[in-house]
Amino acid sequence: MTPPDTPAELARCSFCGKPDTKVDKLVAGPGVYICNECVALAASIIDGRLGTPQDRACPSGSR
C-alpha cells in the first residue's frame, strides 16, 4: 500500500495509486484500497472475458 503524500490524504488506491482526494469512492479492504475507477475497469474486463463461449466453461466443472 502506498502511504499518503499529504496530510489531507487518508489513503490511496492500491491499484492505480490515486489518492482518496482524486477519486469519487475508495473501498477499504484488509490492508488495501480500491477506487471506483479501478472497480469499473475490473468489472469491464470480467464482463468482456465472460462473454466468450470458451471462457464460460470452468475446467474443474464448477466456479
All heavy atoms as TSV, in Angstrom:
chain	resi	resn	atom	element	x	y	z
A	1	MET	N	N	0.842	-1.162	0.000
A	1	MET	CA	C	0.000	0.000	0.000
A	1	MET	C	C	0.892	1.230	0.000
A	1	MET	O	O	1.841	1.314	0.755
A	1	MET	CB	C	-0.913	-0.020	1.219
A	1	MET	CG	C	-1.845	1.153	1.287
A	1	MET	SD	S	-3.032	1.018	2.631
A	1	MET	CE	C	-2.009	1.481	3.995
A	2	THR	N	N	0.569	2.190	-0.856
A	2	THR	CA	C	1.329	3.422	-0.932
A	2	THR	C	C	0.869	4.377	0.163
A	2	THR	O	O	-0.319	4.641	0.287
A	2	THR	CB	C	1.115	4.096	-2.306
A	2	THR	OG1	O	1.399	3.151	-3.319
A	2	THR	CG2	C	2.014	5.301	-2.464
A	3	PRO	N	N	1.806	4.900	0.959
A	3	PRO	CA	C	1.391	5.822	2.023
A	3	PRO	C	C	0.938	7.165	1.455
A	3	PRO	O	O	1.370	7.564	0.371
A	3	PRO	CB	C	2.660	5.984	2.865
A	3	PRO	CG	C	3.774	5.604	1.974
A	3	PRO	CD	C	3.228	4.635	0.970
A	4	PRO	N	N	0.093	7.873	2.178
A	4	PRO	CA	C	-0.365	9.194	1.721
A	4	PRO	C	C	0.800	10.166	1.576
A	4	PRO	O	O	1.776	10.094	2.310
A	4	PRO	CB	C	-1.313	9.648	2.829
A	4	PRO	CG	C	-1.709	8.397	3.540
A	4	PRO	CD	C	-0.540	7.460	3.417
A	5	ASP	N	N	0.695	11.099	0.596
A	5	ASP	CA	C	1.734	12.101	0.370
A	5	ASP	C	C	1.493	13.381	1.156
A	5	ASP	O	O	2.430	14.101	1.474
A	5	ASP	CB	C	1.817	12.461	-1.119
A	5	ASP	CG	C	2.439	11.348	-1.943
A	5	ASP	OD1	O	3.209	10.544	-1.386
A	5	ASP	OD2	O	2.160	11.290	-3.149
A	6	THR	N	N	0.241	13.690	1.421
A	6	THR	CA	C	-0.085	14.935	2.113
A	6	THR	C	C	-0.968	14.631	3.312
A	6	THR	O	O	-1.636	13.597	3.354
A	6	THR	CB	C	-0.839	15.906	1.174
A	6	THR	OG1	O	-2.104	15.334	0.839
A	6	THR	CG2	C	-0.058	16.196	-0.092
A	7	PRO	N	N	-1.005	15.537	4.278
A	7	PRO	CA	C	-1.856	15.311	5.454
A	7	PRO	C	C	-3.344	15.218	5.115
A	7	PRO	O	O	-4.090	14.566	5.820
A	7	PRO	CB	C	-1.590	16.539	6.317
A	7	PRO	CG	C	-0.292	17.069	5.853
A	7	PRO	CD	C	-0.176	16.702	4.404
A	8	ALA	N	N	-3.776	15.847	4.005
A	8	ALA	CA	C	-5.191	15.811	3.623
A	8	ALA	C	C	-5.599	14.443	3.094
A	8	ALA	O	O	-6.761	14.085	3.121
A	8	ALA	CB	C	-5.486	16.884	2.582
A	9	GLU	N	N	-4.637	13.680	2.589
A	9	GLU	CA	C	-4.926	12.342	2.069
A	9	GLU	C	C	-5.089	11.356	3.221
A	9	GLU	O	O	-4.291	11.338	4.142
A	9	GLU	CB	C	-3.776	11.837	1.196
A	9	GLU	CG	C	-3.685	12.446	-0.146
A	9	GLU	CD	C	-2.500	11.864	-0.917
A	9	GLU	OE1	O	-2.147	10.697	-0.705
A	9	GLU	OE2	O	-1.941	12.610	-1.713
A	10	LEU	N	N	-6.113	10.543	3.125
A	10	LEU	CA	C	-6.289	9.486	4.113
A	10	LEU	C	C	-5.753	8.160	3.590
A	10	LEU	O	O	-5.252	7.349	4.345
A	10	LEU	CB	C	-7.766	9.343	4.480
A	10	LEU	CG	C	-8.397	10.551	5.157
A	10	LEU	CD1	C	-9.881	10.321	5.382
A	10	LEU	CD2	C	-7.687	10.858	6.462
A	11	ALA	N	N	-5.885	7.949	2.270
A	11	ALA	CA	C	-5.453	6.691	1.677
A	11	ALA	C	C	-5.317	6.847	0.174
A	11	ALA	O	O	-5.762	7.838	-0.407
A	11	ALA	CB	C	-6.470	5.599	2.003
A	12	ARG	N	N	-4.710	5.841	-0.460
A	12	ARG	CA	C	-4.551	5.786	-1.913
A	12	ARG	C	C	-5.048	4.439	-2.418
A	12	ARG	O	O	-4.959	3.438	-1.714
A	12	ARG	CB	C	-3.070	5.892	-2.311
A	12	ARG	CG	C	-2.469	7.240	-2.141
A	12	ARG	CD	C	-1.004	7.228	-2.583
A	12	ARG	NE	N	-0.525	8.585	-2.700
A	12	ARG	CZ	C	-0.566	9.289	-3.822
A	12	ARG	NH1	N	-1.026	8.751	-4.923
A	12	ARG	NH2	N	-0.135	10.530	-3.855
A	13	CYS	N	N	-5.507	4.430	-3.664
A	13	CYS	CA	C	-5.894	3.174	-4.301
A	13	CYS	C	C	-4.656	2.297	-4.442
A	13	CYS	O	O	-3.615	2.753	-4.920
A	13	CYS	CB	C	-6.519	3.457	-5.674
A	13	CYS	SG	S	-6.987	1.951	-6.566
A	14	SER	N	N	-4.757	1.068	-4.031
A	14	SER	CA	C	-3.632	0.138	-4.111
A	14	SER	C	C	-3.354	-0.302	-5.545
A	14	SER	O	O	-2.293	-0.859	-5.822
A	14	SER	CB	C	-3.927	-1.097	-3.254
A	14	SER	OG	O	-4.147	-0.710	-1.908
A	15	PHE	N	N	-4.286	-0.057	-6.464
A	15	PHE	CA	C	-4.133	-0.498	-7.846
A	15	PHE	C	C	-3.580	0.596	-8.743
A	15	PHE	O	O	-2.613	0.380	-9.457
A	15	PHE	CB	C	-5.472	-1.026	-8.369
A	15	PHE	CG	C	-5.917	-2.260	-7.637
A	15	PHE	CD1	C	-6.603	-2.164	-6.446
A	15	PHE	CD2	C	-5.629	-3.514	-8.134
A	15	PHE	CE1	C	-6.998	-3.284	-5.751
A	15	PHE	CE2	C	-6.008	-4.656	-7.449
A	15	PHE	CZ	C	-6.699	-4.541	-6.251
A	16	CYS	N	N	-4.187	1.792	-8.713
A	16	CYS	CA	C	-3.738	2.874	-9.604
A	16	CYS	C	C	-2.920	3.941	-8.882
A	16	CYS	O	O	-2.269	4.749	-9.525
A	16	CYS	CB	C	-4.928	3.524	-10.307
A	16	CYS	SG	S	-6.015	4.481	-9.212
A	17	GLY	N	N	-2.953	3.961	-7.562
A	17	GLY	CA	C	-2.169	4.906	-6.795
A	17	GLY	C	C	-2.797	6.271	-6.595
A	17	GLY	O	O	-2.196	7.145	-5.979
A	18	LYS	N	N	-4.015	6.482	-7.099
A	18	LYS	CA	C	-4.664	7.782	-6.920
A	18	LYS	C	C	-5.057	7.979	-5.466
A	18	LYS	O	O	-5.534	7.051	-4.811
A	18	LYS	CB	C	-5.910	7.898	-7.798
A	18	LYS	CG	C	-5.604	8.000	-9.269
A	18	LYS	CD	C	-6.882	8.151	-10.071
A	18	LYS	CE	C	-6.581	8.164	-11.568
A	18	LYS	NZ	N	-7.817	8.191	-12.353
A	19	PRO	N	N	-4.882	9.204	-4.947
A	19	PRO	CA	C	-5.284	9.471	-3.565
A	19	PRO	C	C	-6.801	9.583	-3.441
A	19	PRO	O	O	-7.501	9.824	-4.435
A	19	PRO	CB	C	-4.616	10.813	-3.263
A	19	PRO	CG	C	-4.484	11.474	-4.591
A	19	PRO	CD	C	-4.257	10.369	-5.583
A	20	ASP	N	N	-7.280	9.414	-2.233
A	20	ASP	CA	C	-8.725	9.494	-1.993
A	20	ASP	C	C	-9.297	10.855	-2.384
A	20	ASP	O	O	-10.478	10.961	-2.689
A	20	ASP	CB	C	-9.052	9.180	-0.526
A	20	ASP	CG	C	-8.426	10.153	0.450
A	20	ASP	OD1	O	-7.382	10.748	0.121
A	20	ASP	OD2	O	-8.968	10.324	1.550
A	21	THR	N	N	-8.460	11.878	-2.442
A	21	THR	CA	C	-8.926	13.215	-2.815
A	21	THR	C	C	-9.154	13.364	-4.316
A	21	THR	O	O	-9.744	14.345	-4.752
A	21	THR	CB	C	-7.909	14.277	-2.354
A	21	THR	OG1	O	-6.625	13.961	-2.914
A	21	THR	CG2	C	-7.811	14.321	-0.838
A	22	LYS	N	N	-8.707	12.384	-5.122
A	22	LYS	CA	C	-8.837	12.462	-6.581
A	22	LYS	C	C	-9.827	11.457	-7.173
A	22	LYS	O	O	-9.957	11.349	-8.381
A	22	LYS	CB	C	-7.467	12.244	-7.252
A	22	LYS	CG	C	-6.426	13.255	-6.865
A	22	LYS	CD	C	-6.746	14.609	-7.429
A	22	LYS	CE	C	-5.646	15.592	-7.070
A	22	LYS	NZ	N	-5.933	16.944	-7.449
A	23	VAL	N	N	-10.502	10.671	-6.321
A	23	VAL	CA	C	-11.483	9.688	-6.797
A	23	VAL	C	C	-12.808	9.914	-6.071
A	23	VAL	O	O	-12.855	10.567	-5.030
A	23	VAL	CB	C	-11.000	8.237	-6.588
A	23	VAL	CG1	C	-9.767	7.951	-7.424
A	23	VAL	CG2	C	-10.735	7.932	-5.134
A	24	ASP	N	N	-13.882	9.366	-6.642
A	24	ASP	CA	C	-15.206	9.524	-6.023
A	24	ASP	C	C	-15.363	8.663	-4.777
A	24	ASP	O	O	-15.871	9.100	-3.759
A	24	ASP	CB	C	-16.315	9.179	-7.018
A	24	ASP	CG	C	-16.422	10.193	-8.148
A	24	ASP	OD1	O	-16.064	11.371	-7.928
A	24	ASP	OD2	O	-16.849	9.805	-9.245
A	25	LYS	N	N	-14.955	7.402	-4.873
A	25	LYS	CA	C	-15.105	6.459	-3.756
A	25	LYS	C	C	-13.828	5.648	-3.609
A	25	LYS	O	O	-13.145	5.350	-4.590
A	25	LYS	CB	C	-16.249	5.468	-4.024
A	25	LYS	CG	C	-17.591	6.083	-4.257
A	25	LYS	CD	C	-18.313	6.299	-2.982
A	25	LYS	CE	C	-19.694	6.874	-3.295
A	25	LYS	NZ	N	-20.500	7.003	-2.151
A	26	LEU	N	N	-13.531	5.272	-2.397
A	26	LEU	CA	C	-12.392	4.411	-2.104
A	26	LEU	C	C	-12.868	3.359	-1.117
A	26	LEU	O	O	-13.351	3.692	-0.022
A	26	LEU	CB	C	-11.254	5.235	-1.511
A	26	LEU	CG	C	-9.862	4.633	-1.530
A	26	LEU	CD1	C	-9.388	4.369	-2.956
A	26	LEU	CD2	C	-8.873	5.531	-0.827
A	27	VAL	N	N	-12.788	2.094	-1.500
A	27	VAL	CA	C	-13.248	0.997	-0.661
A	27	VAL	C	C	-12.032	0.382	0.032
A	27	VAL	O	O	-11.033	0.078	-0.622
A	27	VAL	CB	C	-13.969	-0.083	-1.507
A	27	VAL	CG1	C	-14.412	-1.248	-0.643
A	27	VAL	CG2	C	-15.152	0.525	-2.242
A	28	ALA	N	N	-12.137	0.219	1.331
A	28	ALA	CA	C	-11.038	-0.340	2.117
A	28	ALA	C	C	-11.221	-1.828	2.317
A	28	ALA	O	O	-12.330	-2.310	2.559
A	28	ALA	CB	C	-10.960	0.352	3.473
A	29	GLY	N	N	-10.122	-2.539	2.193
A	29	GLY	CA	C	-10.086	-3.957	2.497
A	29	GLY	C	C	-9.007	-4.173	3.539
A	29	GLY	O	O	-8.431	-3.209	4.042
A	30	PRO	N	N	-8.685	-5.415	3.837
A	30	PRO	CA	C	-7.645	-5.679	4.841
A	30	PRO	C	C	-6.258	-5.276	4.311
A	30	PRO	O	O	-5.605	-6.043	3.612
A	30	PRO	CB	C	-7.745	-7.176	5.110
A	30	PRO	CG	C	-8.516	-7.736	3.964
A	30	PRO	CD	C	-9.311	-6.622	3.348
A	31	GLY	N	N	-5.861	-4.043	4.592
A	31	GLY	CA	C	-4.547	-3.559	4.170
A	31	GLY	C	C	-4.477	-3.028	2.751
A	31	GLY	O	O	-3.390	-2.706	2.277
A	32	VAL	N	N	-5.604	-2.960	2.052
A	32	VAL	CA	C	-5.630	-2.467	0.669
A	32	VAL	C	C	-6.842	-1.563	0.453
A	32	VAL	O	O	-7.790	-1.591	1.223
A	32	VAL	CB	C	-5.677	-3.626	-0.365
A	32	VAL	CG1	C	-4.429	-4.475	-0.311
A	32	VAL	CG2	C	-6.911	-4.472	-0.173
A	33	TYR	N	N	-6.757	-0.782	-0.618
A	33	TYR	CA	C	-7.858	0.094	-1.015
A	33	TYR	C	C	-8.056	-0.042	-2.521
A	33	TYR	O	O	-7.089	-0.288	-3.253
A	33	TYR	CB	C	-7.525	1.562	-0.714
A	33	TYR	CG	C	-7.324	1.846	0.740
A	33	TYR	CD1	C	-6.070	1.733	1.320
A	33	TYR	CD2	C	-8.390	2.242	1.534
A	33	TYR	CE1	C	-5.880	2.007	2.663
A	33	TYR	CE2	C	-8.206	2.515	2.883
A	33	TYR	CZ	C	-6.947	2.395	3.440
A	33	TYR	OH	O	-6.764	2.659	4.771
A	34	ILE	N	N	-9.297	0.115	-2.989
A	34	ILE	CA	C	-9.582	0.130	-4.420
A	34	ILE	C	C	-10.577	1.257	-4.699
A	34	ILE	O	O	-11.554	1.425	-3.965
A	34	ILE	CB	C	-10.085	-1.233	-4.953
A	34	ILE	CG1	C	-10.170	-1.204	-6.477
A	34	ILE	CG2	C	-11.391	-1.637	-4.291
A	34	ILE	CD1	C	-10.322	-2.571	-7.122
A	35	CYS	N	N	-10.288	2.038	-5.749
A	35	CYS	CA	C	-11.152	3.176	-6.078
A	35	CYS	C	C	-12.255	2.751	-7.047
A	35	CYS	O	O	-12.183	1.690	-7.670
A	35	CYS	CB	C	-10.330	4.316	-6.685
A	35	CYS	SG	S	-9.716	4.018	-8.352
A	36	ASN	N	N	-13.261	3.603	-7.160
A	36	ASN	CA	C	-14.391	3.313	-8.042
A	36	ASN	C	C	-13.941	3.156	-9.501
A	36	ASN	O	O	-14.519	2.356	-10.245
A	36	ASN	CB	C	-15.447	4.408	-7.933
A	36	ASN	CG	C	-14.915	5.780	-8.290
A	36	ASN	OD1	O	-14.053	6.318	-7.590
A	36	ASN	ND2	N	-15.414	6.364	-9.359
A	37	GLU	N	N	-12.906	3.865	-9.915
A	37	GLU	CA	C	-12.431	3.755	-11.300
A	37	GLU	C	C	-11.805	2.382	-11.563
A	37	GLU	O	O	-12.036	1.783	-12.617
A	37	GLU	CB	C	-11.430	4.869	-11.587
A	37	GLU	CG	C	-12.063	6.253	-11.511
A	37	GLU	CD	C	-11.049	7.374	-11.578
A	37	GLU	OE1	O	-9.881	7.124	-11.922
A	37	GLU	OE2	O	-11.437	8.518	-11.282
A	38	CYS	N	N	-11.043	1.869	-10.617
A	38	CYS	CA	C	-10.440	0.542	-10.785
A	38	CYS	C	C	-11.496	-0.558	-10.690
A	38	CYS	O	O	-11.396	-1.573	-11.382
A	38	CYS	CB	C	-9.330	0.331	-9.759
A	38	CYS	SG	S	-7.852	1.305	-10.134
A	39	VAL	N	N	-12.514	-0.355	-9.863
A	39	VAL	CA	C	-13.622	-1.312	-9.799
A	39	VAL	C	C	-14.325	-1.370	-11.150
A	39	VAL	O	O	-14.612	-2.455	-11.672
A	39	VAL	CB	C	-14.615	-0.958	-8.673
A	39	VAL	CG1	C	-15.891	-1.777	-8.783
A	39	VAL	CG2	C	-13.969	-1.160	-7.317
A	40	ALA	N	N	-14.587	-0.205	-11.754
A	40	ALA	CA	C	-15.260	-0.167	-13.057
A	40	ALA	C	C	-14.400	-0.828	-14.131
A	40	ALA	O	O	-14.922	-1.580	-14.967
A	40	ALA	CB	C	-15.577	1.277	-13.443
A	41	LEU	N	N	-13.102	-0.581	-14.117
A	41	LEU	CA	C	-12.211	-1.209	-15.089
A	41	LEU	C	C	-12.200	-2.727	-14.911
A	41	LEU	O	O	-12.307	-3.482	-15.886
A	41	LEU	CB	C	-10.796	-0.647	-14.949
A	41	LEU	CG	C	-9.744	-1.259	-15.859
A	41	LEU	CD1	C	-10.102	-1.074	-17.330
A	41	LEU	CD2	C	-8.384	-0.666	-15.556
A	42	ALA	N	N	-12.094	-3.185	-13.670
A	42	ALA	CA	C	-12.098	-4.626	-13.404
A	42	ALA	C	C	-13.413	-5.268	-13.843
A	42	ALA	O	O	-13.417	-6.350	-14.442
A	42	ALA	CB	C	-11.855	-4.887	-11.927
A	43	ALA	N	N	-14.521	-4.599	-13.587
A	43	ALA	CA	C	-15.826	-5.133	-13.992
A	43	ALA	C	C	-15.923	-5.238	-15.507
A	43	ALA	O	O	-16.452	-6.229	-16.031
A	43	ALA	CB	C	-16.949	-4.252	-13.447
A	44	SER	N	N	-15.401	-4.251	-16.231
A	44	SER	CA	C	-15.469	-4.317	-17.695
A	44	SER	C	C	-14.579	-5.429	-18.236
A	44	SER	O	O	-14.932	-6.086	-19.211
A	44	SER	CB	C	-15.093	-2.967	-18.316
A	44	SER	OG	O	-13.732	-2.679	-18.133
A	45	ILE	N	N	-13.451	-5.665	-17.596
A	45	ILE	CA	C	-12.572	-6.774	-18.013
A	45	ILE	C	C	-13.266	-8.109	-17.776
A	45	ILE	O	O	-13.285	-8.984	-18.637
A	45	ILE	CB	C	-11.228	-6.707	-17.266
A	45	ILE	CG1	C	-10.438	-5.486	-17.740
A	45	ILE	CG2	C	-10.432	-7.990	-17.468
A	45	ILE	CD1	C	-9.237	-5.156	-16.888
A	46	ILE	N	N	-13.858	-8.270	-16.610
A	46	ILE	CA	C	-14.555	-9.523	-16.288
A	46	ILE	C	C	-15.751	-9.726	-17.210
A	46	ILE	O	O	-15.961	-10.815	-17.734
A	46	ILE	CB	C	-14.982	-9.535	-14.810
A	46	ILE	CG1	C	-13.741	-9.649	-13.928
A	46	ILE	CG2	C	-15.960	-10.670	-14.525
A	46	ILE	CD1	C	-13.987	-9.401	-12.469
A	47	ASP	N	N	-16.543	-8.693	-17.439
A	47	ASP	CA	C	-17.698	-8.801	-18.329
A	47	ASP	C	C	-17.278	-9.185	-19.735
A	47	ASP	O	O	-17.908	-10.031	-20.361
A	47	ASP	CB	C	-18.482	-7.489	-18.373
A	47	ASP	CG	C	-19.237	-7.216	-17.085
A	47	ASP	OD1	O	-19.409	-8.164	-16.286
A	47	ASP	OD2	O	-19.640	-6.063	-16.881
A	48	GLY	N	N	-16.215	-8.609	-20.234
A	48	GLY	CA	C	-15.730	-8.926	-21.572
A	48	GLY	C	C	-15.222	-10.347	-21.676
A	48	GLY	O	O	-15.467	-11.046	-22.648
A	49	ARG	N	N	-14.534	-10.816	-20.655
A	49	ARG	CA	C	-13.971	-12.152	-20.661
A	49	ARG	C	C	-15.069	-13.203	-20.536
A	49	ARG	O	O	-15.016	-14.241	-21.163
A	49	ARG	CB	C	-12.987	-12.302	-19.507
A	49	ARG	CG	C	-12.233	-13.612	-19.577
A	49	ARG	CD	C	-11.190	-13.787	-18.515
A	49	ARG	NE	N	-10.471	-12.564	-18.245
A	49	ARG	CZ	C	-10.044	-12.213	-17.050
A	49	ARG	NH1	N	-10.263	-12.983	-16.018
A	49	ARG	NH2	N	-9.384	-11.094	-16.859
A	50	LEU	N	N	-16.070	-12.936	-19.730
A	50	LEU	CA	C	-17.136	-13.908	-19.529
A	50	LEU	C	C	-18.093	-13.970	-20.711
A	50	LEU	O	O	-18.908	-14.866	-20.784
A	50	LEU	CB	C	-17.915	-13.589	-18.252
A	50	LEU	CG	C	-17.138	-13.771	-16.954
A	50	LEU	CD1	C	-17.989	-13.355	-15.763
A	50	LEU	CD2	C	-16.667	-15.190	-16.784
A	51	GLY	N	N	-17.968	-13.033	-21.649
A	51	GLY	CA	C	-18.858	-13.001	-22.794
A	51	GLY	C	C	-18.488	-13.976	-23.901
A	51	GLY	O	O	-19.250	-14.195	-24.815
A	52	THR	N	N	-17.317	-14.614	-23.819
A	52	THR	CA	C	-16.904	-15.539	-24.876
A	52	THR	C	C	-17.247	-16.974	-24.480
A	52	THR	O	O	-17.053	-17.365	-23.328
A	52	THR	CB	C	-15.394	-15.425	-25.159
A	52	THR	OG1	O	-14.687	-15.700	-23.956
A	52	THR	CG2	C	-15.030	-14.034	-25.649
A	53	PRO	N	N	-17.764	-17.767	-25.418
A	53	PRO	CA	C	-18.214	-19.130	-25.098
A	53	PRO	C	C	-17.125	-20.021	-24.497
A	53	PRO	O	O	-17.391	-20.771	-23.581
A	53	PRO	CB	C	-18.670	-19.688	-26.448
A	53	PRO	CG	C	-18.976	-18.490	-27.270
A	53	PRO	CD	C	-18.057	-17.409	-26.779
A	54	GLN	N	N	-15.880	-19.962	-24.999
A	54	GLN	CA	C	-14.850	-20.863	-24.489
A	54	GLN	C	C	-14.469	-20.545	-23.043
A	54	GLN	O	O	-13.979	-21.401	-22.337
A	54	GLN	CB	C	-13.602	-20.876	-25.374
A	54	GLN	CG	C	-12.802	-19.588	-25.373
A	54	GLN	CD	C	-13.106	-18.707	-26.559
A	54	GLN	OE1	O	-14.108	-18.887	-27.237
A	54	GLN	NE2	N	-12.253	-17.751	-26.827
A	55	ASP	N	N	-14.702	-19.319	-22.587
A	55	ASP	CA	C	-14.367	-18.958	-21.222
A	55	ASP	C	C	-15.480	-19.255	-20.229
A	55	ASP	O	O	-15.267	-19.169	-19.037
A	55	ASP	CB	C	-14.005	-17.461	-21.135
A	55	ASP	CG	C	-12.694	-17.153	-21.822
A	55	ASP	OD1	O	-11.888	-18.089	-21.993
A	55	ASP	OD2	O	-12.479	-15.990	-22.190
A	56	ARG	N	N	-16.647	-19.608	-20.708
A	56	ARG	CA	C	-17.768	-19.872	-19.794
A	56	ARG	C	C	-17.617	-21.199	-19.066
A	56	ARG	O	O	-18.092	-21.368	-17.973
A	56	ARG	CB	C	-19.099	-19.838	-20.548
A	56	ARG	CG	C	-19.437	-18.428	-20.949
A	56	ARG	CD	C	-20.792	-18.355	-21.534
A	56	ARG	NE	N	-21.024	-16.992	-22.008
A	56	ARG	CZ	C	-22.126	-16.585	-22.547
A	56	ARG	NH1	N	-23.117	-17.422	-22.711
A	56	ARG	NH2	N	-22.249	-15.343	-22.957
A	57	ALA	N	N	-16.998	-22.163	-19.710
A	57	ALA	CA	C	-16.816	-23.468	-19.066
A	57	ALA	C	C	-15.602	-23.418	-18.144
A	57	ALA	O	O	-14.531	-23.016	-18.535
A	57	ALA	CB	C	-16.616	-24.548	-20.124
A	58	CYS	N	N	-15.804	-23.801	-16.918
A	58	CYS	CA	C	-14.728	-23.835	-15.945
A	58	CYS	C	C	-14.038	-25.195	-16.033
A	58	CYS	O	O	-14.710	-26.227	-16.080
A	58	CYS	CB	C	-15.307	-23.610	-14.547
A	58	CYS	SG	S	-14.057	-23.436	-13.264
A	59	PRO	N	N	-12.713	-25.243	-16.084
A	59	PRO	CA	C	-12.013	-26.517	-16.229
A	59	PRO	C	C	-12.383	-27.543	-15.162
A	59	PRO	O	O	-12.459	-28.724	-15.430
A	59	PRO	CB	C	-10.543	-26.147	-16.109
A	59	PRO	CG	C	-10.464	-24.691	-16.356
A	59	PRO	CD	C	-11.798	-24.122	-16.000
A	60	SER	N	N	-12.653	-27.100	-13.946
A	60	SER	CA	C	-12.979	-28.042	-12.887
A	60	SER	C	C	-14.460	-28.407	-12.881
A	60	SER	O	O	-14.889	-29.252	-12.108
A	60	SER	CB	C	-12.585	-27.464	-11.524
A	60	SER	OG	O	-13.376	-26.332	-11.242
A	61	GLY	N	N	-15.253	-27.728	-13.718
A	61	GLY	CA	C	-16.674	-28.030	-13.788
A	61	GLY	C	C	-17.525	-27.209	-12.850
A	61	GLY	O	O	-18.735	-27.277	-12.896
A	62	SER	N	N	-16.889	-26.457	-11.950
A	62	SER	CA	C	-17.651	-25.587	-11.052
A	62	SER	C	C	-16.906	-24.286	-10.889
A	62	SER	O	O	-15.741	-24.178	-11.173
A	62	SER	CB	C	-17.832	-26.255	-9.699
A	62	SER	OG	O	-16.582	-26.440	-9.081
A	63	ARG	N	N	-17.611	-23.283	-10.411
A	63	ARG	CA	C	-16.995	-21.969	-10.198
A	63	ARG	C	C	-16.878	-21.668	-8.738
A	63	ARG	O	O	-17.607	-22.007	-7.943
A	63	ARG	CB	C	-17.805	-20.886	-10.890
A	63	ARG	CG	C	-17.643	-21.021	-12.362
A	63	ARG	CD	C	-18.137	-19.772	-13.034
A	63	ARG	NE	N	-17.907	-19.978	-14.455
A	63	ARG	CZ	C	-17.211	-19.196	-15.220
A	63	ARG	NH1	N	-16.697	-18.118	-14.763
A	63	ARG	NH2	N	-17.044	-19.461	-16.480
